[in-house]
């Protein structure tokens, strides 16, 4: 009888520990506000793509156009609601192994772990931008939401995440400044 009780307690403790470990693991890989993956999730997904080792990988980096105005005019709670809506748009647009993540603040990234051409990456990123631009209302307030994105592609066998992110970020800022907040896309194949 005692052995059965001990086994039951041990089994329950193992299940509870496993559940707790899984929750902790999820917390370390997700953004608490939006529920998207975070930088750690991006790194893990990128490493998985590298192990598959074929084709091209693309990383897009972007931020919201005029996001500060949402906070200044409507307050930070409203700004948080905008970020949540953007995250939802990115999440519903992602297919397969594509991974949108929130880096911090109003900065996001999208990993396209297997693309055939730089043009395919550009097309997908335009679809993510269109999804964000389709957000028309937050908490009953009409809004215009836009995101500038820069994207870089590289062969999987030579790609480095940090280099792709730096180049994509530079392209995004160059694009943002050149177009004065109009959404355009810059792509390149390295």
LINVENVEN-V412789 format. One record per pair of residues at least 24 apart in sequence whose ideal C-beta (glycine too) atoms are under 6 Angstrom apart, sorted by the first residue. I is the first residue (numbers start at 1). GAP is how many residues later the second one is. If there is no record, write none. Layout:
i;gap
I;GAP
I;GAP
This chain:
i;gap
31;71
34;49
34;50
34;53
34;68
36;51
36;64
36;65
36;66
37;62
37;64
38;63
39;64
41;60
42;59
42;67
42;69
45;54
45;66
46;115
49;64
53;103
53;104
54;102
55;59
55;101
56;59
56;97
57;56
57;99
57;102
58;54
58;57
58;63
58;93
58;95
59;52
59;93
59;105
59;106
59;109
60;50
60;65
60;89
60;91
60;108
61;48
61;89
61;104
61;107
61;108
61;111
62;46
62;85
62;86
62;87
62;110
63;43
63;44
64;42
64;83
65;81
65;83
65;116
67;39
81;57
81;58
82;56
85;50
85;53
86;46
89;42
89;43
90;38
93;34
93;35
93;38
118;35
118;69
118;71
121;30
121;32
122;63
122;65
125;24
125;26
125;60
126;59
129;54
146;37
148;24
148;27
148;28
150;25
150;36
151;36
152;36
153;36
154;36
